[in-house]
Amino acid sequence: MAFSISSYRRMVLKKCSAWGVGLHSPEKNQSLLVTFKELEMRNTIMSNLKNLRNQIEKFRGVAISPDLHPKEREDVRKMTEEAKQAHINK
């Protein structure tokens, strides 16, 4: 499912909230924590990040990563390792 940047903007503004994290400094960009009201919207954004970076020059330096609980990070790490092992053993 492909979206234009303007449709992303409209959807994101309606379905999320964002706030700055850490101290504000004029010399550095501030980190933002964005929460989505719907998991589907989060998944859509995360799966289309490559399109955003390729289309708009100013977003090439932007890093977006999920904010996971430590237990969730460990679960993802284990699943990734299991998938790698399954792929190697094919």
N, CA, C and O atoms as CSV, one atom per row, in Angstrom:
chain,resi,resn,atom,element,x,y,z
A,1,MET,N,N,0.840,-1.172,0.000
A,1,MET,CA,C,0.000,0.000,0.000
A,1,MET,C,C,0.884,1.234,0.000
A,1,MET,O,O,1.587,1.474,0.982
A,2,ALA,N,N,0.875,2.014,-1.052
A,2,ALA,CA,C,1.734,3.189,-1.165
A,2,ALA,C,C,0.951,4.457,-0.813
A,2,ALA,O,O,-0.226,4.589,-1.151
A,3,PHE,N,N,1.621,5.377,-0.134
A,3,PHE,CA,C,1.013,6.632,0.259
A,3,PHE,C,C,1.898,7.774,-0.211
A,3,PHE,O,O,3.118,7.634,-0.299
A,4,SER,N,N,1.271,8.905,-0.512
A,4,SER,CA,C,2.056,10.097,-0.811
A,4,SER,C,C,2.437,10.759,0.510
A,4,SER,O,O,1.866,10.441,1.553
A,5,ILE,N,N,3.388,11.665,0.469
A,5,ILE,CA,C,3.828,12.355,1.674
A,5,ILE,C,C,2.680,13.144,2.282
A,5,ILE,O,O,2.537,13.166,3.504
A,6,SER,N,N,1.856,13.793,1.461
A,6,SER,CA,C,0.747,14.581,1.998
A,6,SER,C,C,-0.289,13.697,2.679
A,6,SER,O,O,-0.870,14.100,3.687
A,7,SER,N,N,-0.530,12.502,2.150
A,7,SER,CA,C,-1.485,11.612,2.812
A,7,SER,C,C,-0.905,11.095,4.123
A,7,SER,O,O,-1.643,10.920,5.093
A,8,TYR,N,N,0.416,10.844,4.172
A,8,TYR,CA,C,1.071,10.474,5.427
A,8,TYR,C,C,0.835,11.564,6.470
A,8,TYR,O,O,0.428,11.290,7.599
A,9,ARG,N,N,1.096,12.782,6.070
A,9,ARG,CA,C,0.987,13.907,6.989
A,9,ARG,C,C,-0.423,13.991,7.568
A,9,ARG,O,O,-0.584,14.156,8.777
A,10,ARG,N,N,-1.432,13.882,6.729
A,10,ARG,CA,C,-2.816,13.948,7.205
A,10,ARG,C,C,-3.120,12.798,8.164
A,10,ARG,O,O,-3.725,13.012,9.215
A,11,MET,N,N,-2.705,11.579,7.809
A,11,MET,CA,C,-2.984,10.424,8.662
A,11,MET,C,C,-2.250,10.536,9.990
A,11,MET,O,O,-2.828,10.280,11.046
A,12,VAL,N,N,-0.991,10.913,9.938
A,12,VAL,CA,C,-0.185,10.973,11.156
A,12,VAL,C,C,-0.717,12.037,12.101
A,12,VAL,O,O,-0.784,11.805,13.308
A,13,LEU,N,N,-1.090,13.177,11.591
A,13,LEU,CA,C,-1.590,14.241,12.453
A,13,LEU,C,C,-2.870,13.841,13.163
A,13,LEU,O,O,-3.115,14.285,14.285
A,14,LYS,N,N,-3.682,13.021,12.542
A,14,LYS,CA,C,-4.934,12.593,13.148
A,14,LYS,C,C,-4.761,11.425,14.105
A,14,LYS,O,O,-5.578,11.247,15.009
A,15,LYS,N,N,-3.711,10.623,13.926
A,15,LYS,CA,C,-3.626,9.355,14.630
A,15,LYS,C,C,-2.413,9.194,15.531
A,15,LYS,O,O,-2.064,8.070,15.892
A,16,CYS,N,N,-1.760,10.290,15.903
A,16,CYS,CA,C,-0.605,10.154,16.783
A,16,CYS,C,C,-0.432,11.397,17.640
A,16,CYS,O,O,-1.087,12.418,17.430
A,17,SER,N,N,0.458,11.285,18.604
A,17,SER,CA,C,0.872,12.431,19.393
A,17,SER,C,C,2.393,12.376,19.504
A,17,SER,O,O,2.989,11.301,19.446
A,18,ALA,N,N,3.013,13.543,19.665
A,18,ALA,CA,C,4.478,13.588,19.727
A,18,ALA,C,C,4.904,14.650,20.728
A,18,ALA,O,O,4.228,15.664,20.906
A,19,TRP,N,N,6.039,14.402,21.381
A,19,TRP,CA,C,6.609,15.391,22.275
A,19,TRP,C,C,8.120,15.242,22.292
A,19,TRP,O,O,8.663,14.177,22.001
A,20,GLY,N,N,8.782,16.333,22.640
A,20,GLY,CA,C,10.239,16.341,22.674
A,20,GLY,C,C,10.776,15.566,23.860
A,20,GLY,O,O,10.156,15.529,24.923
A,21,VAL,N,N,11.938,14.946,23.673
A,21,VAL,CA,C,12.585,14.166,24.716
A,21,VAL,C,C,13.952,14.786,24.974
A,21,VAL,O,O,14.682,15.111,24.037
A,22,GLY,N,N,14.292,14.948,26.240
A,22,GLY,CA,C,15.602,15.494,26.584
A,22,GLY,C,C,15.615,17.004,26.570
A,22,GLY,O,O,14.584,17.655,26.399
A,23,LEU,N,N,16.804,17.547,26.753
A,23,LEU,CA,C,16.970,18.995,26.794
A,23,LEU,C,C,17.021,19.578,25.385
A,23,LEU,O,O,17.634,19.006,24.485
A,24,HIS,N,N,16.373,20.714,25.211
A,24,HIS,CA,C,16.389,21.395,23.916
A,24,HIS,C,C,17.686,22.183,23.774
A,24,HIS,O,O,18.092,22.892,24.694
A,25,SER,N,N,18.331,22.057,22.625
A,25,SER,CA,C,19.565,22.781,22.344
A,25,SER,C,C,19.473,23.346,20.929
A,25,SER,O,O,19.133,22.611,20.002
A,26,PRO,N,N,19.766,24.630,20.740
A,26,PRO,CA,C,19.691,25.198,19.383
A,26,PRO,C,C,20.704,24.591,18.417
A,26,PRO,O,O,20.502,24.642,17.204
A,27,GLU,N,N,21.803,24.013,18.940
A,27,GLU,CA,C,22.832,23.435,18.080
A,27,GLU,C,C,22.486,22.036,17.591
A,27,GLU,O,O,23.032,21.586,16.584
A,28,LYS,N,N,21.591,21.342,18.283
A,28,LYS,CA,C,21.288,19.961,17.939
A,28,LYS,C,C,19.788,19.791,17.680
A,28,LYS,O,O,18.958,20.535,18.202
A,29,ASN,N,N,19.472,18.799,16.866
A,29,ASN,CA,C,18.074,18.447,16.672
A,29,ASN,C,C,17.593,17.692,17.895
A,29,ASN,O,O,18.337,16.910,18.486
A,30,GLN,N,N,16.349,17.929,18.272
A,30,GLN,CA,C,15.793,17.282,19.457
A,30,GLN,C,C,15.109,15.974,19.081
A,30,GLN,O,O,14.450,15.878,18.046
A,31,SER,N,N,15.275,14.982,19.927
A,31,SER,CA,C,14.593,13.706,19.717
A,31,SER,C,C,13.110,13.872,20.015
A,31,SER,O,O,12.719,14.646,20.889
A,32,LEU,N,N,12.300,13.137,19.278
A,32,LEU,CA,C,10.856,13.134,19.499
A,32,LEU,C,C,10.402,11.730,19.817
A,32,LEU,O,O,10.904,10.759,19.249
A,33,LEU,N,N,9.458,11.624,20.719
A,33,LEU,CA,C,8.807,10.350,20.999
A,33,LEU,C,C,7.401,10.458,20.427
A,33,LEU,O,O,6.618,11.316,20.835
A,34,VAL,N,N,7.092,9.590,19.490
A,34,VAL,CA,C,5.802,9.620,18.813
A,34,VAL,C,C,5.023,8.377,19.206
A,34,VAL,O,O,5.543,7.263,19.145
A,35,THR,N,N,3.777,8.572,19.609
A,35,THR,CA,C,2.919,7.439,19.933
A,35,THR,C,C,1.751,7.421,18.957
A,35,THR,O,O,1.192,8.463,18.615
A,36,PHE,N,N,1.400,6.237,18.521
A,36,PHE,CA,C,0.297,6.076,17.583
A,36,PHE,C,C,-0.901,5.495,18.306
A,36,PHE,O,O,-0.755,4.645,19.184
A,37,LYS,N,N,-2.088,5.957,17.935
A,37,LYS,CA,C,-3.310,5.452,18.533
A,37,LYS,C,C,-3.645,4.058,18.021
A,37,LYS,O,O,-4.337,3.293,18.693
A,38,GLU,N,N,-3.156,3.732,16.835
A,38,GLU,CA,C,-3.444,2.429,16.236
A,38,GLU,C,C,-2.142,1.744,15.830
A,38,GLU,O,O,-1.260,2.368,15.239
A,39,LEU,N,N,-2.031,0.468,16.150
A,39,LEU,CA,C,-0.846,-0.306,15.804
A,39,LEU,C,C,-0.665,-0.382,14.290
A,39,LEU,O,O,0.466,-0.381,13.805
A,40,GLU,N,N,-1.747,-0.446,13.552
A,40,GLU,CA,C,-1.677,-0.518,12.090
A,40,GLU,C,C,-0.983,0.712,11.508
A,40,GLU,O,O,-0.201,0.597,10.564
A,41,MET,N,N,-1.269,1.890,12.071
A,41,MET,CA,C,-0.628,3.117,11.594
A,41,MET,C,C,0.875,3.066,11.845
A,41,MET,O,O,1.662,3.449,10.979
A,42,ARG,N,N,1.279,2.596,13.025
A,42,ARG,CA,C,2.702,2.461,13.345
A,42,ARG,C,C,3.376,1.531,12.353
A,42,ARG,O,O,4.451,1.835,11.835
A,43,ASN,N,N,2.742,0.395,12.091
A,43,ASN,CA,C,3.323,-0.574,11.172
A,43,ASN,C,C,3.428,-0.017,9.756
A,43,ASN,O,O,4.405,-0.288,9.057
A,44,THR,N,N,2.438,0.756,9.327
A,44,THR,CA,C,2.468,1.374,7.997
A,44,THR,C,C,3.637,2.347,7.885
A,44,THR,O,O,4.375,2.331,6.899
A,45,ILE,N,N,3.800,3.186,8.889
A,45,ILE,CA,C,4.902,4.162,8.892
A,45,ILE,C,C,6.247,3.431,8.885
A,45,ILE,O,O,7.121,3.749,8.079
A,46,MET,N,N,6.415,2.460,9.772
A,46,MET,CA,C,7.692,1.764,9.885
A,46,MET,C,C,8.032,0.993,8.609
A,46,MET,O,O,9.201,0.917,8.230
A,47,SER,N,N,7.036,0.425,7.948
A,47,SER,CA,C,7.316,-0.354,6.737
A,47,SER,C,C,7.589,0.526,5.514
A,47,SER,O,O,8.112,0.039,4.512
A,48,ASN,N,N,7.245,1.804,5.584
A,48,ASN,CA,C,7.455,2.695,4.448
A,48,ASN,C,C,8.551,3.727,4.671
A,48,ASN,O,O,8.634,4.702,3.923
A,49,LEU,N,N,9.395,3.536,5.683
A,49,LEU,CA,C,10.458,4.505,5.962
A,49,LEU,C,C,11.421,4.669,4.797
A,49,LEU,O,O,11.895,5.774,4.535
A,50,LYS,N,N,11.711,3.587,4.101
A,50,LYS,CA,C,12.654,3.675,2.981
A,50,LYS,C,C,12.142,4.626,1.909
A,50,LYS,O,O,12.938,5.304,1.259
A,51,ASN,N,N,10.839,4.687,1.715
A,51,ASN,CA,C,10.257,5.589,0.722
A,51,ASN,C,C,10.428,7.042,1.143
A,51,ASN,O,O,10.694,7.903,0.305
A,52,LEU,N,N,10.281,7.317,2.416
A,52,LEU,CA,C,10.427,8.678,2.915
A,52,LEU,C,C,11.857,9.164,2.738
A,52,LEU,O,O,12.076,10.283,2.273
A,53,ARG,N,N,12.821,8.350,3.097
A,53,ARG,CA,C,14.224,8.747,2.993
A,53,ARG,C,C,14.659,8.927,1.547
A,53,ARG,O,O,15.479,9.800,1.260
A,54,ASN,N,N,14.136,8.132,0.636
A,54,ASN,CA,C,14.538,8.224,-0.759
A,54,ASN,C,C,13.922,9.418,-1.475
A,54,ASN,O,O,14.504,9.929,-2.432
A,55,GLN,N,N,12.768,9.866,-1.033
A,55,GLN,CA,C,12.063,10.926,-1.746
A,55,GLN,C,C,12.447,12.337,-1.308
A,55,GLN,O,O,12.458,13.252,-2.131
A,56,ILE,N,N,12.761,12.526,-0.036
A,56,ILE,CA,C,12.981,13.879,0.477
A,56,ILE,C,C,14.379,13.978,1.077
A,56,ILE,O,O,14.709,13.269,2.028
A,57,GLU,N,N,15.181,14.850,0.523
A,57,GLU,CA,C,16.583,15.000,0.919
A,57,GLU,C,C,16.730,15.326,2.408
A,57,GLU,O,O,17.611,14.776,3.068
A,58,LYS,N,N,15.891,16.204,2.946
A,58,LYS,CA,C,16.071,16.633,4.330
A,58,LYS,C,C,15.807,15.519,5.347
A,58,LYS,O,O,16.179,15.661,6.511
A,59,PHE,N,N,15.176,14.415,4.939
A,59,PHE,CA,C,14.915,13.308,5.854
A,59,PHE,C,C,15.996,12.238,5.814
A,59,PHE,O,O,15.884,11.239,6.524
A,60,ARG,N,N,17.027,12.412,5.019
A,60,ARG,CA,C,18.071,11.380,4.918
A,60,ARG,C,C,18.842,11.198,6.209
A,60,ARG,O,O,19.344,10.103,6.462
A,61,GLY,N,N,18.957,12.217,7.027
A,61,GLY,CA,C,19.683,12.109,8.287
A,61,GLY,C,C,18.796,11.735,9.465
A,61,GLY,O,O,19.272,11.668,10.598
A,62,VAL,N,N,17.523,11.492,9.217
A,62,VAL,CA,C,16.578,11.169,10.289
A,62,VAL,C,C,16.634,9.681,10.607
A,62,VAL,O,O,16.571,8.843,9.707
A,63,ALA,N,N,16.750,9.363,11.871
A,63,ALA,CA,C,16.745,7.962,12.309
A,63,ALA,C,C,15.442,7.694,13.057
A,63,ALA,O,O,15.080,8.433,13.973
A,64,ILE,N,N,14.756,6.655,12.670
A,64,ILE,CA,C,13.498,6.282,13.317
A,64,ILE,C,C,13.625,4.846,13.784
A,64,ILE,O,O,13.977,3.957,13.009
A,65,SER,N,N,13.336,4.628,15.058
A,65,SER,CA,C,13.413,3.271,15.602
A,65,SER,C,C,12.295,3.083,16.612
A,65,SER,O,O,11.871,4.039,17.261
A,66,PRO,N,N,11.819,1.857,16.745
A,66,PRO,CA,C,10.756,1.612,17.725
A,66,PRO,C,C,11.297,1.718,19.146
A,66,PRO,O,O,12.426,1.313,19.424
A,67,ASP,N,N,10.491,2.257,20.027
A,67,ASP,CA,C,10.848,2.380,21.437
A,67,ASP,C,C,10.252,1.182,22.158
A,67,ASP,O,O,9.072,1.178,22.509
A,68,LEU,N,N,11.072,0.173,22.373
A,68,LEU,CA,C,10.588,-1.073,22.956
A,68,LEU,C,C,10.986,-1.201,24.422
A,68,LEU,O,O,12.011,-0.670,24.851
A,69,HIS,N,N,10.176,-1.899,25.167
A,69,HIS,CA,C,10.485,-2.258,26.546
A,69,HIS,C,C,11.677,-3.220,26.491
A,69,HIS,O,O,11.806,-3.966,25.521
A,70,PRO,N,N,12.544,-3.223,27.496
A,70,PRO,CA,C,13.703,-4.130,27.466
A,70,PRO,C,C,13.329,-5.591,27.196
A,70,PRO,O,O,14.056,-6.282,26.481
A,71,LYS,N,N,12.235,-6.067,27.740
A,71,LYS,CA,C,11.799,-7.444,27.502
A,71,LYS,C,C,11.434,-7.632,26.023
A,71,LYS,O,O,11.746,-8.666,25.432
A,72,GLU,N,N,10.773,-6.634,25.430
A,72,GLU,CA,C,10.428,-6.712,24.008
A,72,GLU,C,C,11.688,-6.733,23.145
A,72,GLU,O,O,11.760,-7.474,22.164
A,73,ARG,N,N,12.688,-5.915,23.513
A,73,ARG,CA,C,13.950,-5.909,22.767
A,73,ARG,C,C,14.612,-7.275,22.814
A,73,ARG,O,O,15.123,-7.756,21.803
A,74,GLU,N,N,14.605,-7.908,23.994
A,74,GLU,CA,C,15.190,-9.238,24.138
A,74,GLU,C,C,14.422,-10.259,23.290
A,74,GLU,O,O,15.031,-11.124,22.661
A,75,ASP,N,N,13.093,-10.160,23.273
A,75,ASP,CA,C,12.280,-11.066,22.453
A,75,ASP,C,C,12.597,-10.902,20.968
A,75,ASP,O,O,12.712,-11.887,20.239
A,76,VAL,N,N,12.736,-9.654,20.525
A,76,VAL,CA,C,13.068,-9.390,19.121
A,76,VAL,C,C,14.447,-9.951,18.798
A,76,VAL,O,O,14.647,-10.549,17.741
A,77,ARG,N,N,15.387,-9.758,19.701
A,77,ARG,CA,C,16.743,-10.267,19.501
A,77,ARG,C,C,16.734,-11.793,19.366
A,77,ARG,O,O,17.401,-12.346,18.492
A,78,LYS,N,N,15.976,-12.471,20.233
A,78,LYS,CA,C,15.896,-13.932,20.181
A,78,LYS,C,C,15.242,-14.402,18.883
A,78,LYS,O,O,15.722,-15.344,18.252
A,79,MET,N,N,14.148,-13.750,18.483
A,79,MET,CA,C,13.459,-14.148,17.252
A,79,MET,C,C,14.351,-13.933,16.034
A,79,MET,O,O,14.347,-14.743,15.107
A,80,THR,N,N,15.114,-12.842,16.037
A,80,THR,CA,C,16.027,-12.571,14.928
A,80,THR,C,C,17.098,-13.641,14.849
A,80,THR,O,O,17.415,-14.127,13.763
A,81,GLU,N,N,17.654,-14.010,15.985
A,81,GLU,CA,C,18.689,-15.051,16.012
A,81,GLU,C,C,18.128,-16.397,15.557
A,81,GLU,O,O,18.787,-17.125,14.815
A,82,GLU,N,N,16.916,-16.729,15.997
A,82,GLU,CA,C,16.280,-17.977,15.573
A,82,GLU,C,C,16.028,-17.986,14.065
A,82,GLU,O,O,16.223,-19.006,13.404
A,83,ALA,N,N,15.596,-16.854,13.530
A,83,ALA,CA,C,15.343,-16.767,12.093
A,83,ALA,C,C,16.642,-16.920,11.302
A,83,ALA,O,O,16.670,-17.586,10.267
A,84,LYS,N,N,17.723,-16.299,11.798
A,84,LYS,CA,C,19.018,-16.438,11.126
A,84,LYS,C,C,19.468,-17.899,11.121
A,84,LYS,O,O,19.937,-18.410,10.104
A,85,GLN,N,N,19.320,-18.560,12.265
A,85,GLN,CA,C,19.726,-19.961,12.363
A,85,GLN,C,C,18.884,-20.846,11.446
A,85,GLN,O,O,19.412,-21.760,10.812
A,86,ALA,N,N,17.587,-20.584,11.372
A,86,ALA,CA,C,16.698,-21.350,10.507
A,86,ALA,C,C,17.076,-21.144,9.035
A,86,ALA,O,O,17.010,-22.075,8.233
A,87,HIS,N,N,17.470,-19.924,8.696
A,87,HIS,CA,C,17.864,-19.616,7.319
A,87,HIS,C,C,19.190,-20.315,6.974
A,87,HIS,O,O,19.357,-20.829,5.868
A,88,ILE,N,N,20.109,-20.328,7.915
A,88,ILE,CA,C,21.412,-20.962,7.686
A,88,ILE,C,C,21.254,-22.475,7.532
A,88,ILE,O,O,21.940,-23.093,6.719
A,89,ASN,N,N,20.350,-23.067,8.312
A,89,ASN,CA,C,20.168,-24.525,8.308
A,89,ASN,C,C,19.317,-25.046,7.165
A,89,ASN,O,O,19.071,-26.249,7.087
A,90,LYS,N,N,18.867,-24.183,6.286
A,90,LYS,CA,C,18.036,-24.647,5.151
A,90,LYS,C,C,18.817,-25.458,4.192
A,90,LYS,O,O,18.274,-25.922,3.189
